[in-house]
Amino acid sequence: MSKLGDLGAKLYRGEVGYDFVGKRFLWYGVSILITITAIVALAVQGLNMGIEFKGGAVFTTPKTAVSVAKATEDAEKASGHDAIVQELGTGGLRIQITGLDTASAADVKKQLASDLKVDQAGINADLVGPSWGEQIANKAWTGLGVFMILVVIYLAIAFEWRMAVAALIALIHDLTITVGVYALVGFEVTPGTVIGLLTILGYSLYDTVVVFDGLKEGSKDITKQTRYTFSEIANRSINGTLVRSINTTVVALLPVGALLFIGGGFLGAGMLNDISLSLFVGLAAGAYSSIFIATPLVVDLKEREPGMKALKKRVLAKREAAAARGESPEAGYGSDAEGDGEGEGGPQIVAQPQGRAGRRR
């Protein structure tokens, strides 16, 4: 067995583990700091909305010897608006200018042909109206809202409302970070970006549901025993799926990273940048939130219940009594007559306190 596989088996059995839940306030602080940075970047710099949302024109030229920098200067001078120029594999240029209407596009096309020393008939012009971009934006918001509502309903039915709330907060956390990164780096927001954002929500939700499923099984009839608190069982659920989450995220990030750094960076493919950046940042943020945010939030919400508070007191009192007798915290457990209730209905997946090895009953 590989070292990673051996570690995963030990994590699942409870032989080793990290106290994610116990250090949850540290993770909350990190997330709050990142979120504040993202919000400030969004407020100060704003998003660089693409032509599909703002309207404008895209000119594709035949092969030309003019550099990208010179073409950008000429395009901005001819149109009076900001321009984005990319070199194509054919040797031509793709010139994107926002804010142009149909009337002014013809004059800009004529001027570009003169400045770039190419045939005007060889320049292809595509116009995008701002109303079309507004429709795209509205549909994106509608799709996002419907997705969030369906997620909350599903998780509330399949698990419970606390898990639904925690998953919703984690998803908003992922979206905020991703949008903040777009504001910081200045990448264009295009329909490809929207597709990437909707895609990462599915990945993030998948990791979260895997942990929640383990938590649901592990906490079944939890109040019938006095060995483990809810937070300990939650921590075991995170550790038990940790290697799986890492493997899933790494496998997903490798091809996305290739698209972003090779396709977008070296080849200069704009659409690849739009999709891959949102996927790369969102996948990383989703893996983080499913481990460090979603489940700890469930613990905070769940342990507010009177039943969970009473269980924690019973567990701690029994451990103190065992320690006073000079016994192991495990001593005396295993008899249902003592009220542990770990028969058929007791928890089947347990978290081992004090770093001791977990067992299956």
Secondary structure as GFF3:
##gff-version 3
##sequence-region A 1 361
A	DSSP	alpha_helix	3	13	.	.	.	ID=ss1
A	DSSP	alpha_helix	24	44	.	.	.	ID=ss2
A	DSSP	beta_strand	48	49	.	.	.	ID=ss3
A	DSSP	alpha_helix	51	54	.	.	.	ID=ss4
A	DSSP	beta_strand	56	60	.	.	.	ID=ss5
A	DSSP	alpha_helix	68	79	.	.	.	ID=ss6
A	DSSP	beta_strand	83	87	.	.	.	ID=ss7
A	DSSP	beta_strand	93	98	.	.	.	ID=ss8
A	DSSP	alpha_helix	102	116	.	.	.	ID=ss9
A	DSSP	three_ten_helix	120	122	.	.	.	ID=ss10
A	DSSP	beta_strand	124	128	.	.	.	ID=ss11
A	DSSP	alpha_helix	130	158	.	.	.	ID=ss12
A	DSSP	alpha_helix	161	185	.	.	.	ID=ss13
A	DSSP	beta_strand	188	189	.	.	.	ID=ss14
A	DSSP	alpha_helix	191	218	.	.	.	ID=ss15
A	DSSP	three_ten_helix	222	224	.	.	.	ID=ss16
A	DSSP	alpha_helix	230	240	.	.	.	ID=ss17
A	DSSP	alpha_helix	242	257	.	.	.	ID=ss18
A	DSSP	pi_helix	258	266	.	.	.	ID=ss19
A	DSSP	alpha_helix	270	289	.	.	.	ID=ss20
A	DSSP	pi_helix	290	294	.	.	.	ID=ss21
A	DSSP	alpha_helix	295	302	.	.	.	ID=ss22
A	DSSP	alpha_helix	306	324	.	.	.	ID=ss23
A	DSSP	three_ten_helix	336	338	.	.	.	ID=ss24
A	DSSP	three_ten_helix	353	355	.	.	.	ID=ss25
###
